[in-house]
Amino acid sequence: MRQVYFDNNATTPVDPLVLEAMRPYFLDDFGNASSIHGFGQRARAALEEARRQIADLIGAQAQEIVITSGGTESDNTALRGTAYYLRDQGNHIITTTIEHPAVLRTCEQLEKEGFEVTYVPAGKDGQVRIDLLEAAIKDQTILMSVMYVNNETGTIQPIKQIAELARRRKVVFHTDAVQAVGKIPVDVKELGVDLLSLSGHKLHGPKGIGALYVRRGIRFNPLLLGGPHERNRRAGTENVPGVVGLGKASELAKAALEDFGTRVRGLRDRLEKEVLAQIPDTSVNGSRTERVPHVTNLSFRGTEGEALLISLDFQGVAVSTGSACSSGSIEPSHVLRAMGIPSDLIHGSLRFSLSRMNTDEDVDYLLSILPQTVGRMREMSPLYRDR
């Protein structure tokens, strides 16, 4: 049975070249990057080279990159660190209803600690209106966080315009770009953001490693205290193999951006077009134009998404019903609910997320089994049969 992986927004397979780059730092150059002997200095040199590779992917300077354990830590550092650093200036934070749980749960905790948070809604296309963000700003507003690309729908937010708004109103602006970096061109200077989160395992790097871009001049309270690592911004002995892997993955992602924007987009578009043509009562969730090249979120009326996912899994195809961080939850997608999608379509939705490692044959195989699979589900659904 063919194995097809269409859940790359959850995680991506490690590129063999990334694994090859990491290997020496487990076995030979295993030193602590803070040590002054040769072992340590070789590790330090590798770490700083990787930092430059990460910075180069997003148009930053190397010293603006803070290494973290992943996107969740980057988001927490940006929100909690900035909120507490600026608490004397205000206590109001703005975010959206469609953020990743790493942002939403952090904001909920900050509310319990005395901060006020405004959650701006998204439209049916998944985009957040800038006028609503501006209307939410108060004299006490110190921080705004809006994700660059939604992890469930792939919808792209107008981050450059939002950053301009924040700068004009003297509000620190953070974007969770975990699903954007490596998928579309990202230039932090052109965007004008203050803080930006990214994660290694979303771009064929290892898990447990990420980075936070911190624009020069932006200050925050570090979450982890201890040694003077990361220029006193994140204490703890550096995960050198992981950083090297993220650096190599960043280098490879930058080289592959053109291919990603054409070949992978073509695969996604063909998948989506054929599914819509072959399976009636199917709809696309989110914007059809303002979205990344590799994601489509589809609702199949008269089906249950989790049952459909399990059936496809038995046939060798991995997809998702939404965010991997919410797997196991019986609650419907908070993103689709916030967009106003009807509940029956939310429960019948699947996310297909591709990568540069997918092929035409992968799409062909999905198209050979999905129509019949959906058909079987609908035959068992009295609500669909009797409508």
ROVEX-953236 format. One record per residue (C-alpha): x, y, z; chain. Coordinates in nm, 4 decimals. Each point is the difference from the previous one (the first is absolute). Layout:
# ROVEX-953236
@xx: X, yy: Y, zz: Z, chain: A
...
This chain:
# ROVEX-953236
@xx: 0.0000, yy: 0.0000, zz: 0.0000, chain: A
@xx: 0.1304, yy: 0.3412, zz: -0.0968, chain: A
@xx: 0.0838, yy: 0.2367, zz: 0.2881, chain: A
@xx: -0.0856, yy: 0.3655, zz: -0.0631, chain: A
@xx: 0.0649, yy: 0.2796, zz: 0.2492, chain: A
@xx: -0.2246, yy: 0.3054, zz: -0.0353, chain: A
@xx: 0.0322, yy: 0.1342, zz: 0.3568, chain: A
@xx: 0.3034, yy: 0.2236, zz: -0.0365, chain: A
@xx: -0.1533, yy: 0.2847, zz: 0.2006, chain: A
@xx: 0.0193, yy: -0.2319, zz: 0.3017, chain: A
@xx: 0.3611, yy: -0.0907, zz: -0.0658, chain: A
@xx: 0.2299, yy: -0.0708, zz: -0.2926, chain: A
@xx: 0.2457, yy: -0.2851, zz: -0.0568, chain: A
@xx: 0.3591, yy: 0.0957, zz: 0.0712, chain: A
@xx: 0.1916, yy: 0.0624, zz: -0.3215, chain: A
@xx: 0.2858, yy: -0.2546, zz: -0.0314, chain: A
@xx: 0.2410, yy: 0.2909, zz: -0.0577, chain: A
@xx: -0.1104, yy: 0.1478, zz: 0.3320, chain: A
@xx: 0.0644, yy: -0.3267, zz: 0.1797, chain: A
@xx: 0.3413, yy: -0.0229, zz: -0.1639, chain: A
@xx: 0.0875, yy: 0.3527, zz: 0.1163, chain: A
@xx: -0.1062, yy: -0.0789, zz: 0.3576, chain: A
@xx: 0.1796, yy: -0.3329, zz: 0.0387, chain: A
@xx: 0.3528, yy: 0.1272, zz: 0.0842, chain: A
@xx: -0.1340, yy: 0.2094, zz: 0.2893, chain: A
@xx: -0.1351, yy: -0.3094, zz: 0.1725, chain: A
@xx: 0.3192, yy: -0.2037, zz: -0.0401, chain: A
@xx: 0.3181, yy: 0.1985, zz: -0.0667, chain: A
@xx: -0.0559, yy: 0.3718, zz: 0.0617, chain: A
@xx: -0.2153, yy: -0.0541, zz: 0.3080, chain: A
@xx: 0.1461, yy: 0.2809, zz: 0.2095, chain: A
@xx: -0.1875, yy: 0.2575, zz: 0.2027, chain: A
@xx: -0.0124, yy: 0.3166, zz: -0.2086, chain: A
@xx: 0.0840, yy: 0.2054, zz: 0.3110, chain: A
@xx: 0.3295, yy: -0.1840, zz: 0.0613, chain: A
@xx: 0.3238, yy: 0.1674, zz: -0.1073, chain: A
@xx: 0.1904, yy: -0.3129, zz: -0.1073, chain: A
@xx: 0.0026, yy: -0.1341, zz: -0.3537, chain: A
@xx: -0.3042, yy: -0.2242, zz: 0.0397, chain: A
@xx: -0.2045, yy: 0.2923, zz: 0.1278, chain: A
@xx: 0.1238, yy: 0.2442, zz: -0.2607, chain: A
@xx: -0.0834, yy: -0.2352, zz: -0.2872, chain: A
@xx: -0.3502, yy: -0.0306, zz: 0.1416, chain: A
@xx: -0.0204, yy: 0.3797, zz: 0.0373, chain: A
@xx: 0.1093, yy: 0.0560, zz: -0.3596, chain: A
@xx: -0.2648, yy: -0.2432, zz: -0.1259, chain: A
@xx: -0.2679, yy: 0.1654, zz: 0.2121, chain: A
@xx: 0.0800, yy: 0.3478, zz: -0.1293, chain: A
@xx: 0.0122, yy: -0.1194, zz: -0.3614, chain: A
@xx: -0.3459, yy: -0.1526, zz: 0.0484, chain: A
@xx: -0.1230, yy: 0.3249, zz: 0.1538, chain: A
@xx: 0.1138, yy: 0.1810, zz: -0.3156, chain: A
@xx: -0.1844, yy: -0.2533, zz: -0.2175, chain: A
@xx: -0.3207, yy: 0.0485, zz: 0.1987, chain: A
@xx: 0.0319, yy: 0.3778, zz: -0.0183, chain: A
@xx: 0.0660, yy: -0.0144, zz: -0.3736, chain: A
@xx: -0.3265, yy: -0.1876, zz: -0.0606, chain: A
@xx: -0.2061, yy: 0.2851, zz: 0.1490, chain: A
@xx: 0.2144, yy: 0.3034, zz: -0.0894, chain: A
@xx: 0.1216, yy: 0.0587, zz: 0.3555, chain: A
@xx: 0.3393, yy: 0.0572, zz: 0.1594, chain: A
@xx: 0.1544, yy: -0.2918, zz: 0.1852, chain: A
@xx: 0.0005, yy: 0.1816, zz: 0.3351, chain: A
@xx: -0.3775, yy: 0.0467, zz: -0.0295, chain: A
@xx: -0.0594, yy: -0.3771, zz: 0.0157, chain: A
@xx: -0.0719, yy: -0.1588, zz: 0.3389, chain: A
@xx: 0.0122, yy: -0.3790, zz: -0.0034, chain: A
@xx: -0.2933, yy: -0.1712, zz: 0.1765, chain: A
@xx: -0.1419, yy: -0.3493, zz: 0.0372, chain: A
@xx: -0.2660, yy: 0.0626, zz: -0.2657, chain: A
@xx: -0.2957, yy: 0.2093, zz: -0.1049, chain: A
@xx: -0.1839, yy: -0.0294, zz: 0.3305, chain: A
@xx: 0.2927, yy: 0.1340, zz: 0.2006, chain: A
@xx: 0.0562, yy: 0.2755, zz: -0.2549, chain: A
@xx: -0.3650, yy: 0.1082, zz: 0.0269, chain: A
@xx: 0.0047, yy: -0.0157, zz: 0.3799, chain: A
@xx: 0.3233, yy: 0.1985, zz: 0.0177, chain: A
@xx: -0.1331, yy: 0.2671, zz: -0.2360, chain: A
@xx: -0.3307, yy: 0.0418, zz: 0.1837, chain: A
@xx: 0.0899, yy: -0.0524, zz: 0.3642, chain: A
@xx: 0.3444, yy: 0.1554, zz: -0.0267, chain: A
@xx: -0.1259, yy: 0.3137, zz: -0.1732, chain: A
@xx: -0.3154, yy: 0.0342, zz: 0.2110, chain: A
@xx: 0.1921, yy: -0.0028, zz: 0.3268, chain: A
@xx: 0.2794, yy: 0.2220, zz: -0.1298, chain: A
@xx: -0.2547, yy: 0.2638, zz: -0.1041, chain: A
@xx: -0.2445, yy: -0.0436, zz: 0.2868, chain: A
@xx: 0.0783, yy: 0.3446, zz: 0.1433, chain: A
@xx: -0.1150, yy: 0.1515, zz: -0.3308, chain: A
@xx: -0.3290, yy: -0.1877, zz: -0.0316, chain: A
@xx: -0.1719, yy: -0.3337, zz: 0.0384, chain: A
@xx: -0.2015, yy: -0.0447, zz: -0.3205, chain: A
@xx: 0.0804, yy: -0.2640, zz: -0.2643, chain: A
@xx: -0.1683, yy: -0.0592, zz: -0.3366, chain: A
@xx: -0.0111, yy: -0.3323, zz: -0.1820, chain: A
@xx: -0.2503, yy: -0.1912, zz: -0.2172, chain: A
@xx: -0.2479, yy: -0.2820, zz: 0.0452, chain: A
@xx: 0.1814, yy: -0.2244, zz: -0.2509, chain: A
@xx: 0.3451, yy: -0.0135, zz: 0.1571, chain: A
@xx: 0.1892, yy: -0.3182, zz: 0.0823, chain: A
@xx: -0.0569, yy: -0.1292, zz: 0.3565, chain: A
@xx: 0.3574, yy: 0.1071, zz: 0.0856, chain: A
@xx: -0.1242, yy: 0.3588, zz: -0.0293, chain: A
@xx: -0.3579, yy: -0.0432, zz: 0.1193, chain: A
@xx: 0.0866, yy: -0.1969, zz: 0.3151, chain: A
@xx: 0.2778, yy: 0.2462, zz: 0.0823, chain: A
@xx: -0.2384, yy: 0.2926, zz: -0.0339, chain: A
@xx: -0.2568, yy: -0.1752, zz: 0.2176, chain: A
@xx: 0.2638, yy: -0.0477, zz: 0.2685, chain: A
@xx: 0.1052, yy: 0.3641, zz: -0.0271, chain: A
@xx: -0.3637, yy: 0.0976, zz: 0.0578, chain: A
@xx: 0.0074, yy: -0.1960, zz: 0.3258, chain: A
@xx: 0.3116, yy: 0.1969, zz: 0.0964, chain: A
@xx: -0.1641, yy: 0.3396, zz: -0.0410, chain: A
@xx: 0.0407, yy: 0.0794, zz: -0.3707, chain: A
@xx: -0.2940, yy: 0.0874, zz: -0.2244, chain: A
@xx: -0.0191, yy: -0.1796, zz: -0.3354, chain: A
@xx: -0.2199, yy: 0.0849, zz: -0.2994, chain: A
@xx: -0.0639, yy: -0.2843, zz: -0.2456, chain: A
@xx: -0.0783, yy: 0.1410, zz: -0.3459, chain: A
@xx: -0.2138, yy: -0.2291, zz: -0.2200, chain: A
@xx: 0.0784, yy: -0.1222, zz: -0.3496, chain: A
@xx: -0.2286, yy: 0.0131, zz: -0.3005, chain: A
@xx: -0.1386, yy: -0.2999, zz: -0.1880, chain: A
@xx: 0.3066, yy: 0.0071, zz: -0.2258, chain: A
@xx: 0.2199, yy: -0.0385, zz: 0.3060, chain: A
@xx: 0.1524, yy: 0.3468, zz: -0.0199, chain: A
@xx: 0.0017, yy: 0.2560, zz: 0.2804, chain: A
@xx: -0.1135, yy: 0.3519, zz: -0.0853, chain: A
@xx: 0.2533, yy: 0.2714, zz: 0.0714, chain: A
@xx: -0.2700, yy: 0.2509, zz: 0.0931, chain: A
@xx: -0.1171, yy: -0.2330, zz: 0.2785, chain: A
@xx: 0.3550, yy: -0.0316, zz: 0.1286, chain: A
@xx: 0.0370, yy: 0.3780, zz: -0.0014, chain: A
@xx: -0.3319, yy: 0.0472, zz: 0.1769, chain: A
@xx: 0.1202, yy: -0.2338, zz: 0.2758, chain: A
@xx: 0.3080, yy: 0.2111, zz: 0.0823, chain: A
@xx: -0.0172, yy: 0.1975, zz: 0.3264, chain: A
@xx: 0.2351, yy: 0.2329, zz: 0.1826, chain: A
@xx: 0.0982, yy: -0.3005, zz: 0.2155, chain: A
@xx: 0.0761, yy: -0.2285, zz: -0.2976, chain: A
@xx: 0.3597, yy: -0.1222, zz: 0.0132, chain: A
@xx: 0.0047, yy: -0.3092, zz: -0.2221, chain: A
@xx: -0.1728, yy: -0.1456, zz: -0.3055, chain: A
@xx: 0.0418, yy: -0.3576, zz: -0.1276, chain: A
@xx: -0.1427, yy: -0.1203, zz: -0.3331, chain: A
@xx: 0.1069, yy: -0.3238, zz: -0.1668, chain: A
@xx: 0.1504, yy: 0.0241, zz: -0.3489, chain: A
@xx: -0.1513, yy: -0.3215, zz: -0.1410, chain: A
@xx: -0.2793, yy: -0.1952, zz: 0.1623, chain: A
@xx: 0.0994, yy: -0.3569, zz: 0.0782, chain: A
@xx: -0.3438, yy: -0.1446, zz: -0.0841, chain: A
@xx: -0.1030, yy: 0.1883, zz: -0.3147, chain: A
@xx: 0.3278, yy: 0.1373, zz: -0.1372, chain: A
@xx: -0.1493, yy: 0.3491, zz: -0.0225, chain: A
@xx: 0.2587, yy: 0.2801, zz: -0.0091, chain: A
@xx: -0.0585, yy: 0.3128, zz: 0.2085, chain: A
@xx: 0.1042, yy: 0.3485, zz: -0.1254, chain: A
@xx: 0.2909, yy: 0.0124, zz: 0.2430, chain: A
@xx: 0.1810, yy: 0.2935, zz: -0.1597, chain: A
@xx: -0.3070, yy: 0.2222, zz: 0.0310, chain: A
@xx: -0.0670, yy: -0.1178, zz: 0.3555, chain: A
@xx: 0.3614, yy: 0.0709, zz: 0.0954, chain: A
@xx: -0.0336, yy: 0.3504, zz: -0.1451, chain: A
@xx: -0.3106, yy: 0.0547, zz: 0.2123, chain: A
@xx: 0.1779, yy: -0.1207, zz: 0.3135, chain: A
@xx: 0.3039, yy: 0.2169, zz: -0.0664, chain: A
@xx: -0.2168, yy: 0.3060, zz: -0.0620, chain: A
@xx: -0.1805, yy: -0.0567, zz: 0.3289, chain: A
@xx: 0.3251, yy: -0.0840, zz: 0.1862, chain: A
@xx: -0.1043, yy: -0.3574, zz: 0.0801, chain: A
@xx: 0.2517, yy: -0.2873, zz: -0.0033, chain: A
@xx: -0.1006, yy: -0.2483, zz: -0.2709, chain: A
@xx: 0.0618, yy: -0.3767, zz: 0.0015, chain: A
@xx: -0.0906, yy: -0.2511, zz: -0.2679, chain: A
@xx: -0.0076, yy: -0.3762, zz: 0.0332, chain: A
@xx: 0.1571, yy: -0.0899, zz: -0.3357, chain: A
@xx: 0.0507, yy: -0.3702, zz: 0.0711, chain: A
@xx: -0.2118, yy: -0.0970, zz: -0.3019, chain: A
@xx: 0.1385, yy: 0.2737, zz: -0.2254, chain: A
@xx: 0.3789, yy: -0.0229, zz: 0.0275, chain: A
@xx: 0.1398, yy: -0.2316, zz: -0.2652, chain: A
@xx: -0.3319, yy: -0.0077, zz: -0.1891, chain: A
@xx: -0.0218, yy: 0.3571, zz: -0.1310, chain: A
@xx: 0.2640, yy: 0.2757, zz: -0.0164, chain: A
@xx: 0.0308, yy: 0.1672, zz: 0.3419, chain: A
@xx: 0.2055, yy: 0.3156, zz: 0.0518, chain: A
@xx: -0.0296, yy: 0.1435, zz: 0.3486, chain: A
@xx: 0.1388, yy: 0.3387, zz: -0.1031, chain: A
@xx: -0.2477, yy: 0.0359, zz: -0.2847, chain: A
@xx: -0.2850, yy: -0.1153, zz: 0.2226, chain: A
@xx: 0.0994, yy: 0.2329, zz: 0.2838, chain: A
@xx: -0.0755, yy: -0.2488, zz: 0.2775, chain: A
@xx: 0.1588, yy: 0.0262, zz: 0.3446, chain: A
@xx: -0.0125, yy: -0.3678, zz: 0.0956, chain: A
@xx: -0.0456, yy: -0.3116, zz: -0.2136, chain: A
@xx: -0.0235, yy: -0.3674, zz: 0.0984, chain: A
@xx: 0.1169, yy: -0.2972, zz: -0.2085, chain: A
@xx: 0.0470, yy: -0.3723, zz: 0.0541, chain: A
@xx: 0.2406, yy: -0.2584, zz: -0.1429, chain: A
@xx: -0.2298, yy: -0.2978, zz: -0.0421, chain: A
@xx: -0.2343, yy: 0.1893, zz: -0.2310, chain: A
@xx: 0.2721, yy: 0.0394, zz: -0.2660, chain: A
@xx: 0.1666, yy: -0.3434, zz: -0.0068, chain: A
@xx: 0.2178, yy: 0.0695, zz: 0.3029, chain: A
@xx: 0.0036, yy: -0.1846, zz: 0.3333, chain: A
@xx: -0.2619, yy: 0.0276, zz: 0.2710, chain: A
@xx: 0.0753, yy: 0.1850, zz: 0.3232, chain: A
@xx: 0.1749, yy: 0.2970, zz: -0.1589, chain: A
@xx: -0.1229, yy: 0.3404, zz: -0.1118, chain: A
@xx: 0.0838, yy: 0.3669, zz: 0.0029, chain: A
@xx: -0.1390, yy: 0.3388, zz: 0.0916, chain: A
@xx: 0.0957, yy: 0.2997, zz: -0.2117, chain: A
@xx: 0.0384, yy: 0.3055, zz: 0.2218, chain: A
@xx: 0.0441, yy: 0.3291, zz: -0.1826, chain: A
@xx: 0.2887, yy: 0.2108, zz: 0.1255, chain: A
@xx: -0.1198, yy: 0.2262, zz: 0.2780, chain: A
@xx: -0.2857, yy: -0.2282, zz: 0.1144, chain: A
@xx: 0.0333, yy: -0.1113, zz: 0.3609, chain: A
@xx: -0.1774, yy: -0.2728, zz: 0.1952, chain: A
@xx: 0.0287, yy: -0.1918, zz: 0.3251, chain: A
@xx: 0.1558, yy: -0.3423, zz: -0.0675, chain: A
@xx: -0.2034, yy: -0.3046, zz: 0.1017, chain: A
@xx: 0.3035, yy: -0.2118, zz: 0.0891, chain: A
@xx: 0.2576, yy: 0.1328, zz: 0.2442, chain: A
@xx: 0.3478, yy: -0.1332, zz: 0.0612, chain: A
@xx: 0.3132, yy: 0.0473, zz: -0.2061, chain: A
@xx: 0.0644, yy: 0.2802, zz: -0.2506, chain: A
@xx: -0.0984, yy: -0.2088, zz: -0.3030, chain: A
@xx: -0.1633, yy: 0.1619, zz: -0.3034, chain: A
@xx: 0.1263, yy: 0.3425, zz: 0.1099, chain: A
@xx: -0.1837, yy: -0.0375, zz: 0.3318, chain: A
@xx: -0.3309, yy: -0.0550, zz: -0.1777, chain: A
@xx: -0.0409, yy: -0.3773, zz: 0.0507, chain: A
@xx: 0.2058, yy: -0.1909, zz: 0.2558, chain: A
@xx: 0.1002, yy: -0.3635, zz: -0.0495, chain: A
@xx: 0.2692, yy: -0.2031, zz: -0.1734, chain: A
@xx: -0.0655, yy: 0.0231, zz: -0.3728, chain: A
@xx: -0.1354, yy: -0.2969, zz: -0.1918, chain: A
@xx: 0.2819, yy: 0.0123, zz: -0.2555, chain: A
@xx: -0.1123, yy: -0.2946, zz: -0.2196, chain: A
@xx: -0.3523, yy: 0.1427, zz: -0.0087, chain: A
@xx: 0.1184, yy: 0.3497, zz: -0.0859, chain: A
@xx: 0.2239, yy: -0.1382, zz: -0.2747, chain: A
@xx: -0.2996, yy: -0.1920, zz: -0.1335, chain: A
@xx: -0.2188, yy: 0.3095, zz: 0.0011, chain: A
@xx: 0.2752, yy: 0.1965, zz: -0.1727, chain: A
@xx: 0.0368, yy: -0.2589, zz: -0.2763, chain: A
@xx: -0.3767, yy: -0.0291, zz: -0.0362, chain: A
@xx: -0.0198, yy: 0.3794, zz: -0.0339, chain: A
@xx: 0.2652, yy: -0.0022, zz: -0.2713, chain: A
@xx: -0.1805, yy: -0.2755, zz: -0.1913, chain: A
@xx: -0.3385, yy: 0.1679, zz: 0.0431, chain: A
@xx: 0.1271, yy: 0.3254, zz: -0.1458, chain: A
@xx: 0.1439, yy: -0.1818, zz: -0.3017, chain: A
@xx: -0.3309, yy: -0.1842, zz: -0.0534, chain: A
@xx: -0.2390, yy: 0.2964, zz: 0.0312, chain: A
@xx: -0.0503, yy: 0.0357, zz: -0.3755, chain: A
@xx: -0.0709, yy: -0.3713, zz: -0.0411, chain: A
@xx: -0.2362, yy: 0.0149, zz: 0.2957, chain: A
@xx: -0.1900, yy: 0.2901, zz: -0.1517, chain: A
@xx: -0.0447, yy: -0.1694, zz: -0.3372, chain: A
@xx: 0.0238, yy: -0.3803, zz: 0.0093, chain: A
@xx: -0.1522, yy: -0.0518, zz: 0.3456, chain: A
@xx: -0.2702, yy: 0.2571, zz: -0.0722, chain: A
@xx: -0.0786, yy: -0.1930, zz: -0.3183, chain: A
@xx: -0.0389, yy: -0.3223, zz: 0.1973, chain: A
@xx: -0.2296, yy: 0.1685, zz: 0.2524, chain: A
@xx: -0.2080, yy: 0.1663, zz: -0.2706, chain: A
@xx: -0.0438, yy: -0.3260, zz: -0.1921, chain: A
@xx: -0.0963, yy: -0.1861, zz: 0.3167, chain: A
@xx: -0.2547, yy: 0.2654, zz: 0.0913, chain: A
@xx: -0.1435, yy: 0.0388, zz: -0.3507, chain: A
@xx: -0.0493, yy: -0.3731, zz: -0.0505, chain: A
@xx: -0.1506, yy: -0.0554, zz: 0.3433, chain: A
@xx: -0.2511, yy: 0.2801, zz: -0.0565, chain: A
@xx: -0.0812, yy: -0.1383, zz: -0.3456, chain: A
@xx: -0.0320, yy: -0.3640, zz: 0.1034, chain: A
@xx: -0.1684, yy: 0.0324, zz: 0.3398, chain: A
@xx: -0.3240, yy: 0.2014, zz: 0.0198, chain: A
@xx: -0.0861, yy: 0.2082, zz: 0.3073, chain: A
@xx: 0.3647, yy: 0.0793, zz: 0.0670, chain: A
@xx: 0.1188, yy: 0.3509, zz: 0.0836, chain: A
@xx: 0.3257, yy: 0.1846, zz: 0.0719, chain: A
@xx: 0.0461, yy: 0.1702, zz: 0.3365, chain: A
@xx: 0.1945, yy: 0.3256, zz: 0.0034, chain: A
@xx: 0.1234, yy: 0.2310, zz: -0.2712, chain: A
@xx: 0.0532, yy: -0.1472, zz: -0.3462, chain: A
@xx: 0.2481, yy: 0.2742, zz: -0.0911, chain: A
@xx: 0.1773, yy: 0.1242, zz: 0.3149, chain: A
@xx: 0.1496, yy: -0.3304, zz: 0.1107, chain: A
@xx: 0.3230, yy: -0.1969, zz: 0.0028, chain: A
@xx: 0.0720, yy: -0.2321, zz: -0.2945, chain: A
@xx: -0.0257, yy: -0.3329, zz: 0.1777, chain: A
@xx: -0.3199, yy: -0.0047, zz: 0.2092, chain: A
@xx: -0.3644, yy: -0.0635, zz: -0.0725, chain: A
@xx: -0.2664, yy: -0.0443, zz: 0.2666, chain: A
@xx: -0.3061, yy: -0.1786, zz: -0.1400, chain: A
@xx: -0.3412, yy: -0.0757, zz: 0.1488, chain: A
@xx: -0.1863, yy: -0.3103, zz: -0.1138, chain: A
@xx: -0.3668, yy: 0.0404, zz: 0.0872, chain: A
@xx: -0.1567, yy: -0.3101, zz: 0.1519, chain: A
@xx: 0.3231, yy: -0.1407, zz: 0.1407, chain: A
@xx: 0.1812, yy: -0.0030, zz: 0.3330, chain: A
@xx: 0.3540, yy: 0.1307, zz: -0.0364, chain: A
@xx: 0.1603, yy: -0.2316, zz: 0.2536, chain: A
@xx: -0.1635, yy: -0.3097, zz: -0.1507, chain: A
@xx: 0.1107, yy: 0.1122, zz: -0.3450, chain: A
@xx: 0.3546, yy: 0.0595, zz: 0.1292, chain: A
@xx: 0.0143, yy: -0.3496, zz: 0.1533, chain: A
@xx: -0.1302, yy: -0.1608, zz: -0.3183, chain: A
@xx: 0.2631, yy: 0.1777, zz: -0.2080, chain: A
@xx: 0.2664, yy: -0.1004, zz: 0.2515, chain: A
@xx: -0.0961, yy: -0.3664, zz: -0.0447, chain: A
@xx: 0.0606, yy: 0.0556, zz: -0.3721, chain: A
@xx: 0.3438, yy: 0.1544, zz: 0.0556, chain: A
@xx: -0.0835, yy: 0.3727, zz: -0.0203, chain: A
@xx: 0.0746, yy: 0.2353, zz: 0.2914, chain: A
@xx: -0.2065, yy: 0.3195, zz: 0.0256, chain: A
@xx: -0.1330, yy: 0.2106, zz: 0.2867, chain: A
@xx: -0.3276, yy: 0.1303, zz: 0.1346, chain: A
@xx: 0.1713, yy: 0.3174, zz: 0.1218, chain: A
@xx: 0.2857, yy: 0.0976, zz: 0.2250, chain: A
@xx: 0.2192, yy: -0.2867, zz: 0.1182, chain: A
@xx: 0.0307, yy: 0.1812, zz: 0.3337, chain: A
@xx: -0.3751, yy: -0.0507, zz: 0.0485, chain: A
@xx: -0.0108, yy: -0.3692, zz: -0.0932, chain: A
@xx: -0.1991, yy: -0.2025, zz: 0.2464, chain: A
@xx: -0.2344, yy: 0.2907, zz: 0.0653, chain: A
@xx: -0.3699, yy: -0.0618, zz: -0.0627, chain: A
@xx: -0.0532, yy: 0.3714, zz: -0.0538, chain: A
@xx: -0.0515, yy: 0.1171, zz: -0.3594, chain: A
@xx: 0.2685, yy: 0.2115, zz: -0.1633, chain: A
@xx: 0.0118, yy: 0.3379, zz: 0.1743, chain: A
@xx: 0.1357, yy: 0.1501, zz: -0.3229, chain: A
@xx: -0.2871, yy: -0.1131, zz: -0.2233, chain: A
@xx: -0.2504, yy: 0.0851, zz: 0.2722, chain: A
@xx: 0.1452, yy: 0.3505, zz: 0.0282, chain: A
@xx: -0.0355, yy: 0.0379, zz: -0.3773, chain: A
@xx: -0.3719, yy: -0.0763, zz: 0.0236, chain: A
@xx: 0.0111, yy: -0.3339, zz: -0.1823, chain: A
@xx: -0.3173, yy: -0.2073, zz: 0.0724, chain: A
@xx: 0.0555, yy: -0.2725, zz: 0.2598, chain: A
@xx: -0.0799, yy: -0.2898, zz: -0.2358, chain: A
@xx: 0.2673, yy: 0.1210, zz: -0.2417, chain: A
@xx: 0.2489, yy: 0.0476, zz: 0.2843, chain: A
@xx: -0.0522, yy: -0.3593, zz: 0.1132, chain: A
@xx: 0.0461, yy: -0.1204, zz: -0.3575, chain: A
@xx: 0.3204, yy: 0.1915, zz: -0.0705, chain: A
@xx: 0.3477, yy: -0.1282, zz: -0.0824, chain: A
@xx: 0.3276, yy: 0.1870, zz: -0.0465, chain: A
@xx: 0.2353, yy: -0.1117, zz: -0.2756, chain: A
@xx: 0.3471, yy: 0.1531, zz: 0.0381, chain: A
@xx: 0.2741, yy: -0.0868, zz: -0.2488, chain: A
@xx: 0.3774, yy: 0.0421, zz: -0.0058, chain: A
@xx: 0.2748, yy: 0.0088, zz: -0.2590, chain: A
@xx: 0.0403, yy: -0.3751, zz: 0.0548, chain: A
@xx: -0.3469, yy: -0.0764, zz: -0.1381, chain: A
@xx: -0.0450, yy: -0.1175, zz: -0.3577, chain: A
@xx: -0.2610, yy: -0.0265, zz: -0.2753, chain: A
@xx: -0.0324, yy: -0.3688, zz: 0.0881, chain: A
@xx: -0.0999, yy: 0.0943, zz: 0.3549, chain: A
@xx: -0.2836, yy: 0.2163, zz: -0.1328, chain: A
@xx: -0.1031, yy: -0.2724, zz: -0.2457, chain: A
@xx: -0.0262, yy: -0.2536, zz: 0.2809, chain: A
@xx: -0.2119, yy: 0.2288, zz: 0.2179, chain: A
@xx: -0.2343, yy: 0.0695, zz: -0.2924, chain: A
@xx: -0.0324, yy: -0.3740, zz: -0.0629, chain: A
@xx: -0.1358, yy: -0.0692, zz: 0.3497, chain: A
@xx: -0.1589, yy: 0.3187, zz: 0.1364, chain: A
@xx: -0.3227, yy: 0.0132, zz: -0.2083, chain: A
@xx: -0.0912, yy: -0.3583, zz: 0.0900, chain: A
@xx: 0.0917, yy: 0.0578, zz: 0.3646, chain: A
@xx: -0.2202, yy: 0.3076, zz: 0.0274, chain: A
@xx: -0.2776, yy: -0.1857, zz: -0.1851, chain: A
@xx: 0.0054, yy: -0.2846, zz: 0.2517, chain: A
@xx: -0.0172, yy: 0.2455, zz: 0.2883, chain: A
@xx: -0.2995, yy: 0.1742, zz: -0.1515, chain: A
@xx: -0.1821, yy: -0.3274, zz: -0.0631, chain: A
@xx: 0.0176, yy: -0.0624, zz: 0.3751, chain: A
@xx: -0.1243, yy: 0.3489, zz: 0.0871, chain: A
@xx: -0.3824, yy: 0.0144, zz: 0.0307, chain: A
@xx: 0.0135, yy: 0.3789, zz: 0.0104, chain: A
@xx: 0.1782, yy: 0.0110, zz: -0.3348, chain: A
@xx: -0.2153, yy: -0.2685, zz: -0.1653, chain: A
@xx: -0.3288, yy: 0.1579, zz: 0.1105, chain: A
@xx: 0.0807, yy: 0.3607, zz: -0.0773, chain: A
